[in-house]
């Protein structure tokens, strides 16, 4: 084989698979982990170099794996249908694993909610509005999607929020939505919607504990910042 087609020239103990088996996955770089999924590179690039090209595009790193579809992945020489499918499957599995954490989680701080949803929501290109439903001991009963698109009074209506809470006999709720821009400063509409939902909650008897805005690796709590 010619050029960088394989990583056979790398000392055995430094190859991704051997490093993972000996030291654990946490010691591998992002490109090494992706190289294990890619398996074999192209005539020009090893699997590691090819992985670096994918991750380094626009300096987006792991963002690229979330944002690229099969067509975009196959634009890289060395990525065929099978490899693109493997990458997309791993990305989807990681999303589903992150959602498993929701079950039986006790909420003790805004960070408890943010940690659950940050990785899932930070890459979304549209605004999603969710509600976390809690029991009397602040354990999460479920997290429900309320709306997708723009955040305004016609899309997010209190009745849609509380119908889910009533179904599960929730004692309280936490509102969560993302900002695709990556910034977390609440807009005037964010504040207005929050106040409307809080007032409705008082009438119904279901407390609104907080409203979390998810950005790119950061979050904002309405409660902690004095917005409610």
WOSULNOR-V93449 format. One record per pair of residues at least 24 apart in sequence whose ideal C-beta (glycine too) atoms are under 6 Angstrom apart, sorted by the first residue. I is the first residue (numbers start at 0). GAP is how many residues later the second one is. Records with the same first field share a line. If there is no record, write none. Layout:
I->GAP / GAP
This chain:
2->40
3->41 / 42 / 45
4->38
6->39
29->25
30->24
36->49 / 50 / 53
37->45
40->37
41->35 / 36
49->28
64->26
65->57
101->38 / 41
104->35
105->32 / 33
106->31
109->100 / 102 / 111 / 114
112->61 / 99
113->98 / 105
116->59
117->96
120->57 / 93
121->92 / 94
123->54
124->55
126->24 / 50
127->50
128->27 / 48
129->46
130->30 / 42 / 44
131->42
132->32 / 35 / 37 / 40
133->38
134->36
135->35
140->27
150->26
151->37
155->37
157->38 / 39 / 42
160->36
161->42
164->41
169->36
171->35 / 37
172->35
173->35 / 36
174->36
175->36
177->36
178->34 / 36
181->33 / 34
182->32
183->29 / 31 / 34 / 36
